[in-house]
Amino acid sequence: MVKGGDCVLQQEHHVQKKELAIMMFRLDAETSEKLQGSGILQLFANLLTPQSPCTAKVANVIAEVAKNEFMRLPCVDAGLISPLVQLLNSKDQEVLLQTGRALGNICYDSHSLQAQLINMGVIPTLVKLLGIHCQNAALTEMCLVAFGNLAELESSKEQFASTNIAEELVKLFKKQIEHDKREMIFEVLAPLAENDAIKLQLVEAGLVECLLEIVQQKVDSDKEDDIAELKTGSDLMVLLLLGDESMQKLFEGGKGSVFQRVLSWIPSNNHQLQLAGALAIANFARNDGNCIHMVDNGIVEKLMDLLDRHVEDGNVTVQHAALSALRNLAIPVVNKAKMLSAGVTETVLKFLKSEMPPVQFKLLGTLRMLIDAQAEAAEQLGKNVKLVERLVEWCEAKDHAGVMGESNRLLSALIRHSKSKDVIKTIVQSGGIKHLVTMATSEHVIMQNEALVALALIAALELGTAEKDLESAKLVQILHRLLADERSAPEIKYNSMVLICALMGSDSLHKEVQDLAFLDVVSKLRSHENKSVAQQASLTEQRLTVES
């Protein structure tokens, strides 16, 4: 009778001979299939132990077999994952290398298997291995490939954040001089840097200084590899600034060396650096304090100069980035007048002829931010026929919802902030009224409200001029629908009633109001839970009764 231990030894000897024979020739698909049919895969699990002398070879065979997609599931079914994961604690570098390869190939392109590895705790183990074996190029590469695959999964980010991966990767990055090796590290850094906690860790580990050095080294080169590395490095830099904490740490009250270096990219002649510089400013401009500091220190002029360089046949991504930065800078109230007097609207209007929706979108957003509560600027822009005609055209850009929405909002803002008869006349003459009426039916309450307030101003200031357009746009029917709809927000009901009262000054619109039995709808709103709505309902009811 054969004892259990002898049995395993016999299996091992038997497998070793077969396995060595297989190693003699290439493990192609046909050979892998024969291997599966022989039942050897099931025996491999017993041989994947730290004590076994053939562990590295067995892991190597599994790695080769699992290169064939159809063999990956049989490897899983044979129970190979768990013993392979255990082997990642081995001290033997060859065992570690082959084990990493085997796991990588089995789990290649399978999110569910990669998630299983994450749950089994491979991330902290691999990070530790990278630290211990950083002198071993093959092992380092294996770890980087594994990190690149696992980092794509959202569930991995938390585990990575609890290790010292940032420190290890930056340390490794500093040592690399070959483009391909740096590229591999970049491929791991990019998905990891999407996580805010890891962004901060990378900043604290000194990654930004490495990236700035790369930019400095590669900026004047015309070699393909250097251009690619400059782009990757500057893109990663911008990504790090998307985290609030990492961004604020690098801003350092506007005195930070990183912030100063990024500023110097904007006047550069390199498009990639101009782009990264403008995007970085847009990211720094995410709170009022930073925005105010930057405007006071001349950033607006730099961005305007950059845009001026890109008016004719300009780089669309640079235009978009610079406009994004200006839009963000225009948010704090104290910046608006300063930016208007610096001539930002004139610079922005040079891009009115752009046919690129991303540029149109940012242009509209920048103008809307600038005129907020700035009556004079709103009036000046609202009387600009070319601008208003372009807005009306973009209000019909059904393929680009963002541009369409922003055009509507800017049309409304021109009226709301200027309260000017001339602006209303320009908008009526350009055919803008129907778009404001349509905007009142938007699915976004804020847009509905902006439209209703603008329409109430039109009715109060220039009802005679707008009367026909309001009729043909079916405004009265829309208001009836908004008031009757229980889902309408309180402010929508309130402003709809204010508008109804304002429309009574027109005979034709007054008749439409009477024909639609508004009294029934309005009287029900007198008991509305919102006090303002209830009060306005009483006032509107009185007005309708008197005028009937």
C-alpha positions in Angstrom: 0.0 0.0 0.0 1.4 3.4 -0.9 1.4 6.1 1.8 -0.2 9.5 1.1 3.1 11.3 1.1 4.7 8.9 -1.3 1.7 9.3 -3.6 2.3 13.0 -3.8 5.9 12.5 -4.5 5.1 10.0 -7.3 2.6 12.5 -8.7 5.2 15.2 -8.5 7.8 13.1 -10.2 5.3 12.0 -12.8 4.2 15.6 -13.5 7.8 16.9 -13.5 8.7 14.5 -16.3 5.6 15.3 -18.3 5.9 19.0 -17.6 9.6 19.1 -18.6 8.7 17.3 -21.8 6.1 19.9 -22.5 8.6 22.6 -21.9 10.7 21.2 -24.7 8.4 22.7 -27.3 6.2 25.8 -27.5 3.0 25.7 -25.5 0.7 26.6 -28.3 -3.0 26.2 -28.4 -2.9 22.5 -29.5 -0.4 21.5 -26.8 -2.4 23.4 -24.2 -5.5 21.5 -25.2 -3.7 18.2 -24.8 -2.4 19.3 -21.5 -6.0 20.0 -20.4 -7.2 16.6 -21.6 -4.4 14.8 -19.7 -5.8 16.0 -16.3 -2.5 17.4 -15.3 -3.9 20.9 -14.4 -5.7 19.3 -11.4 -2.5 17.9 -10.1 -0.6 21.2 -10.4 -2.5 22.7 -7.4 -0.7 20.2 -5.1 2.7 21.1 -6.5 2.3 24.8 -6.0 3.9 24.8 -2.5 7.0 26.7 -1.3 8.7 23.4 -0.4 8.4 21.8 -3.9 11.6 22.0 -6.0 9.6 22.4 -9.2 7.2 25.2 -8.1 8.8 27.8 -10.3 8.6 25.5 -13.3 5.0 24.5 -12.7 4.1 28.2 -12.3 5.9 28.9 -15.6 3.9 26.2 -17.4 0.7 27.6 -16.0 1.7 31.1 -17.2 2.4 29.7 -20.7 -0.8 27.7 -20.8 -2.9 30.6 -19.6 -1.7 32.8 -22.6 -4.4 30.9 -24.5 -7.7 32.4 -23.7 -9.7 29.1 -23.7 -7.3 27.7 -21.1 -7.9 30.4 -18.4 -11.2 29.0 -17.1 -9.8 25.4 -16.8 -7.0 26.9 -14.7 -9.6 28.5 -12.4 -11.6 25.3 -12.3 -8.5 23.4 -11.4 -8.3 25.6 -8.2 -4.9 27.1 -9.2 -5.6 30.7 -8.1 -5.6 30.2 -4.3 -2.2 28.4 -4.2 -0.7 30.8 -6.6 -1.7 33.8 -4.4 -0.1 32.0 -1.4 3.1 31.8 -3.3 3.4 35.6 -3.5 4.7 35.3 0.0 7.7 33.3 -1.2 11.3 34.5 -0.8 12.4 32.9 -4.1 12.5 35.5 -6.8 12.0 33.1 -9.6 9.0 31.6 -7.9 7.6 35.1 -7.4 8.2 36.0 -11.1 6.5 32.9 -12.5 3.7 33.1 -10.0 3.0 36.7 -10.9 3.0 35.8 -14.6 0.7 32.9 -14.1 -1.9 35.0 -12.1 -1.6 37.8 -14.6 -2.3 35.5 -17.6 -5.1 33.6 -15.9 -6.9 36.8 -14.9 -6.0 38.8 -18.0 -9.0 40.8 -19.3 -11.4 39.4 -16.6 -12.6 42.0 -14.2 -14.4 39.4 -12.0 -11.1 37.4 -11.6 -9.1 40.5 -10.9 -11.7 41.6 -8.3 -11.3 38.1 -6.7 -7.5 38.8 -6.5 -8.1 42.2 -4.9 -10.4 40.5 -2.3 -7.7 38.0 -1.6 -5.4 40.8 -0.6 -2.8 40.7 -3.5 -2.4 44.5 -3.7 -0.6 45.0 -0.3 1.5 41.9 -1.0 2.6 43.2 -4.5 3.4 46.7 -3.2 5.6 45.1 -0.5 7.3 42.9 -3.2 8.0 46.0 -5.3 9.7 47.6 -2.4 11.8 44.6 -1.5 12.8 43.5 -5.0 13.1 46.9 -6.8 16.6 45.8 -8.0 15.1 42.9 -9.9 14.0 44.3 -13.3 11.8 41.4 -14.3 10.0 41.3 -10.9 9.5 45.1 -11.0 8.0 44.8 -14.4 5.7 42.0 -13.3 4.5 44.2 -10.4 3.9 47.2 -12.7 1.9 45.1 -15.2 -0.2 43.8 -12.3 -0.8 47.2 -10.9 -1.8 48.6 -14.3 -4.5 45.9 -14.7 -5.8 46.1 -11.1 -5.8 49.9 -11.0 -8.4 50.0 -13.7 -10.9 48.5 -11.1 -12.6 51.1 -8.9 -12.6 48.5 -6.0 -8.8 48.5 -6.0 -8.3 52.2 -5.3 -9.1 52.0 -1.6 -6.6 49.2 -1.1 -3.9 51.0 -3.0 -4.5 54.1 -0.9 -3.9 52.1 2.3 -0.4 51.1 1.0 2.8 53.1 0.3 2.3 52.6 -3.4 2.8 56.3 -4.1 6.2 56.4 -2.4 7.4 53.2 -4.1 6.3 54.3 -7.6 7.9 57.8 -7.2 11.1 56.2 -5.9 11.1 53.8 -8.9 10.3 56.7 -11.3 13.2 58.8 -10.1 15.6 55.9 -11.0 14.3 55.3 -14.5 16.0 56.9 -17.5 14.6 54.7 -20.2 11.4 56.0 -21.9 9.7 52.5 -22.0 10.2 52.0 -18.3 8.9 55.4 -17.4 6.0 54.8 -19.8 5.1 51.6 -17.8 5.1 53.6 -14.5 3.0 56.3 -16.1 0.4 53.7 -17.1 0.0 52.7 -13.4 0.1 56.3 -12.1 -2.7 57.6 -14.4 -5.5 55.3 -13.2 -4.3 55.6 -9.6 -4.2 59.4 -9.7 -7.9 59.4 -10.4 -8.4 58.7 -6.6 -8.2 61.9 -4.5 -6.5 60.2 -1.5 -3.8 58.8 -3.9 -3.4 62.2 -5.6 -2.4 63.7 -2.3 0.0 60.8 -1.5 1.6 61.2 -4.9 2.0 65.0 -4.4 3.5 64.4 -0.9 5.9 61.7 -2.4 7.3 64.3 -4.7 5.8 63.2 -8.1 5.1 66.8 -9.1 8.8 67.7 -8.9 9.6 64.7 -11.2 7.0 65.8 -13.7 8.2 69.4 -13.8 11.7 68.1 -14.4 10.5 65.9 -17.3 8.7 68.9 -18.8 11.9 71.0 -18.5 14.0 68.3 -20.2 11.6 67.5 -23.0 10.1 70.8 -23.9 12.4 71.7 -26.8 12.9 68.2 -28.2 11.2 67.1 -31.4 11.8 63.4 -30.8 8.6 61.4 -30.8 9.3 59.7 -27.5 10.1 63.0 -25.8 6.9 64.7 -27.2 4.9 61.7 -25.9 6.5 61.9 -22.5 6.0 65.7 -22.3 2.3 65.2 -23.0 1.9 62.3 -20.5 3.8 64.2 -17.8 1.9 67.5 -18.2 -1.5 65.6 -18.4 -0.7 63.8 -15.2 0.2 67.1 -13.5 -3.2 68.5 -14.4 -4.9 65.3 -13.2 -3.2 65.7 -9.8 -4.7 69.2 -9.5 -8.3 67.8 -9.8 -8.1 66.8 -6.1 -9.1 69.6 -3.8 -6.4 68.9 -1.2 -3.6 68.2 -3.6 -4.5 71.3 -5.6 -4.5 73.5 -2.5 -1.2 72.0 -1.3 0.4 72.9 -4.7 -1.2 76.4 -4.8 0.4 77.4 -1.5 -1.5 80.7 -1.4 -0.2 81.5 -4.9 3.4 81.5 -3.7 4.1 77.8 -4.5 6.9 77.0 -6.8 4.7 74.6 -8.7 2.1 77.2 -9.3 4.7 79.6 -10.5 6.2 77.0 -12.9 2.8 76.3 -14.3 2.2 80.0 -14.9 5.3 80.0 -17.1 3.8 77.4 -19.4 1.1 79.7 -20.6 3.3 82.1 -22.7 5.3 79.1 -24.0 5.4 78.3 -27.7 4.6 74.6 -27.1 0.9 73.9 -27.6 0.9 71.0 -25.1 2.3 73.2 -22.4 -0.1 76.0 -23.2 -2.9 73.5 -22.9 -1.6 72.0 -19.6 -1.0 75.5 -18.2 -4.5 76.8 -19.0 -6.1 73.6 -17.6 -4.0 73.8 -14.5 -5.2 77.5 -13.9 -8.8 76.3 -14.4 -8.2 73.7 -11.7 -6.5 76.1 -9.3 -9.5 78.4 -9.9 -11.9 76.1 -8.0 -12.4 78.3 -5.0 -12.9 82.1 -4.5 -9.7 82.7 -2.6 -7.5 81.3 -5.3 -9.5 83.1 -8.1 -9.2 86.5 -6.4 -5.5 86.0 -5.8 -4.9 85.0 -9.4 -6.9 87.9 -11.0 -5.1 90.4 -8.7 -1.8 89.0 -9.9 -2.3 89.3 -13.7 -3.4 85.9 -14.8 -6.3 87.2 -16.8 -3.9 89.2 -19.1 -1.8 86.0 -19.7 -4.9 84.0 -20.7 -6.1 86.8 -23.0 -2.7 86.9 -24.7 -2.9 83.1 -25.1 -6.4 83.3 -26.6 -5.3 86.1 -29.0 -2.6 83.7 -30.3 -5.3 81.1 -31.1 -8.0 83.2 -32.8 -7.1 82.4 -36.4 -6.8 78.7 -37.1 -6.1 78.2 -33.4 -5.7 75.1 -31.4 -9.3 74.1 -30.3 -8.1 72.4 -27.1 -6.1 75.4 -26.0 -9.1 77.7 -26.8 -11.4 75.5 -24.7 -8.9 75.3 -21.8 -8.2 79.1 -21.7 -12.0 79.8 -21.8 -12.6 77.3 -19.0 -10.0 79.1 -16.8 -11.6 82.5 -17.5 -15.1 81.2 -16.7 -13.9 79.8 -13.4 -12.0 83.0 -12.6 -15.2 85.1 -13.3 -17.2 83.3 -10.6 -16.3 85.5 -7.5 -18.3 88.8 -7.5 -15.2 90.9 -6.9 -13.5 89.5 -10.0 -16.3 90.4 -12.5 -15.7 94.2 -12.8 -11.9 93.7 -12.9 -12.2 91.2 -15.7 -14.7 93.3 -17.6 -12.4 96.4 -17.4 -9.5 94.2 -18.6 -11.4 93.6 -21.8 -12.2 89.9 -21.3 -15.6 90.1 -23.2 -13.9 91.6 -26.3 -11.3 88.8 -26.3 -14.0 86.1 -25.8 -16.3 87.5 -28.5 -13.5 86.9 -31.1 -14.5 83.2 -30.9 -18.1 83.8 -31.8 -17.4 82.5 -35.2 -16.1 79.1 -33.8 -17.9 76.1 -35.1 -16.6 73.8 -32.3 -19.2 73.0 -29.7 -16.8 72.7 -26.8 -15.4 76.2 -27.5 -19.0 77.6 -28.0 -20.0 76.0 -24.7 -17.2 77.6 -22.7 -17.5 81.0 -24.5 -21.2 81.1 -23.4 -20.5 80.1 -19.9 -17.7 82.7 -19.5 -20.0 85.5 -20.8 -22.8 84.4 -18.5 -20.5 84.4 -15.5 -19.2 87.9 -16.4 -22.5 89.7 -16.7 -24.0 88.2 -13.5 -25.3 91.3 -11.6 -23.3 93.6 -14.0 -26.1 95.7 -15.6 -23.9 97.8 -17.8 -22.0 94.8 -19.3 -25.3 92.9 -19.8 -26.8 95.9 -21.6 -23.7 96.3 -23.8 -23.7 92.6 -24.8 -27.5 92.4 -25.1 -27.4 95.2 -27.7 -24.7 93.4 -29.7 -26.8 92.1 -32.7 -24.1 89.7 -33.9 -23.9 88.1 -30.5 -27.7 87.8 -30.0 -28.2 86.4 -33.5 -25.5 83.8 -32.9 -27.2 82.9 -29.5 -30.6 82.4 -31.3 -28.8 80.2 -33.8 -27.2 78.1 -31.1 -30.6 77.8 -29.2 -31.5 75.5 -32.1 -28.3 73.3 -31.8 -30.3 70.2 -31.0 -27.2 68.0 -31.5 -25.4 69.8 -28.7 -27.6 70.0 -25.6 -24.9 71.9 -23.6 -24.5 74.6 -26.2 -28.3 74.9 -26.6 -28.8 75.1 -22.8 -26.1 77.7 -22.3 -27.4 79.9 -25.2 -30.8 79.9 -23.7 -29.4 80.8 -20.3 -27.3 83.6 -21.7 -30.3 85.1 -23.6 -32.3 85.1 -20.3 -29.3 86.5 -18.4 -28.9 89.4 -20.8 -32.5 90.5 -20.0 -32.5 89.7 -16.3 -29.2 91.6 -15.5 -29.7 94.5 -17.9 -33.5 95.1 -17.4 -33.1 97.1 -20.6 -35.8 97.8 -23.2 -33.1 98.0 -25.9 -31.8 94.5 -25.1 -35.4 93.1 -25.2 -36.0 94.8 -28.6 -32.7 93.3 -30.0 -33.8 89.8 -28.7 -37.3 90.2 -30.2 -35.9 91.3 -33.5 -33.5 88.4 -33.6 -36.2 85.9 -33.0 -35.2 84.9 -29.4 -38.6 85.0 -27.7 -39.7 81.6 -28.8 -36.6 80.1 -27.3 -37.2 81.7 -23.9 -40.8 80.4 -23.9 -39.5 76.9 -24.7 -36.9 77.3 -21.9 -39.8 77.7 -19.5 -40.6 74.0 -20.1 -37.1 72.8 -19.4 -36.6 69.8 -17.2 -34.2 71.9 -15.1 -36.0 74.1 -12.5 -33.2 76.6 -12.5 -33.6 77.1 -16.3 -37.4 77.3 -16.1 -37.1 79.9 -13.4 -34.6 82.0 -15.3 -36.9 81.9 -18.4 -40.0 83.0 -16.5 -38.2 85.9 -14.8 -36.9 87.1 -18.2 -40.3 86.7 -19.7 -41.9 88.7 -16.9 -39.4 91.5 -17.5 -40.3 91.4 -21.2 -44.0 91.6 -20.4 -43.4 94.5 -18.0 -41.1 96.5 -20.2 -41.8 95.8 -23.8 -45.1 93.8 -24.0 -46.2 95.6 -27.2 -43.0 94.6 -29.1 -43.0 91.0 -28.0 -46.8 90.4 -28.0 -47.0 88.5 -31.4 -44.0 86.3 -30.6 -45.4 85.4 -27.2 -48.7 84.5 -28.8 -47.2 82.3 -31.5 -45.0 80.6 -29.0 -48.1 79.5 -27.0 -46.9 81.1 -23.8 -50.3 81.3 -22.2 -51.0 77.6 -22.7 -47.6 76.7 -21.3 -48.2 78.8 -18.2 -51.6 77.1 -17.7 -49.9 73.7 -17.9 -47.2 74.7 -15.4 -49.7 76.0 -12.9 -51.9 72.9 -13.3 -49.0 70.5 -12.9 -48.6 69.3 -9.3 -45.0 68.5 -10.0 -44.1 72.1 -10.8 -41.8 73.6 -8.1 -43.2 76.4 -5.9 -40.9 79.1 -7.5 -42.2 78.0 -11.0 -45.8 78.4 -9.9 -45.1 81.7 -8.2 -43.3 83.2 -11.3 -45.9 81.8 -13.7 -48.6 83.8 -11.8 -46.5 86.9 -11.8 -46.1 86.5 -15.5 -49.9 86.0 -16.0 -50.6 89.3 -14.3 -48.0 91.0 -16.5 -49.6 89.6 -19.7 -53.0 91.1 -18.9 -51.8 94.4 -20.4 -52.1 92.8 -23.9 -55.7 92.5 -25.3 -54.9 89.3 -27.3 -53.0 87.6 -24.5 -55.6 88.7 -22.0 -58.3 87.0 -24.1 -56.2 83.8 -24.2 -56.0 83.9 -20.4 -59.8 84.2 -20.1 -60.4 81.5 -22.6 -58.3 79.0 -20.6 -60.2 79.3 -17.3 -57.1 80.3 -15.3 -59.3 81.2 -12.3 -59.9 77.5 -11.5 -56.3 76.6 -11.4 -55.2 79.8 -9.5 -57.9 79.5 -6.8 -56.7 76.0 -5.9 -53.2 77.5 -5.2 -54.5 79.8 -2.5 -54.2 76.9 -0.1 -50.7 75.9 -1.3 -48.3 75.0 1.5 -45.8 77.6 0.3 -46.8 81.0 1.7 -45.4 83.0 -1.2 -47.3 80.8 -3.7 -50.5 81.1 -1.7 -50.2 84.9 -1.4 -49.4 85.3 -5.1 -52.4 83.1 -5.9 -54.7 85.4 -4.0 -53.3 88.5 -5.8 -53.6 86.8 -9.2 -57.1 85.6 -8.5 -58.1 89.2 -7.6 -56.5 90.5 -10.8 -58.2 87.9 -13.0 -61.6 88.6 -11.3 -61.3 92.4 -11.8 -60.1 92.0 -15.4 -62.7 89.4 -16.4 
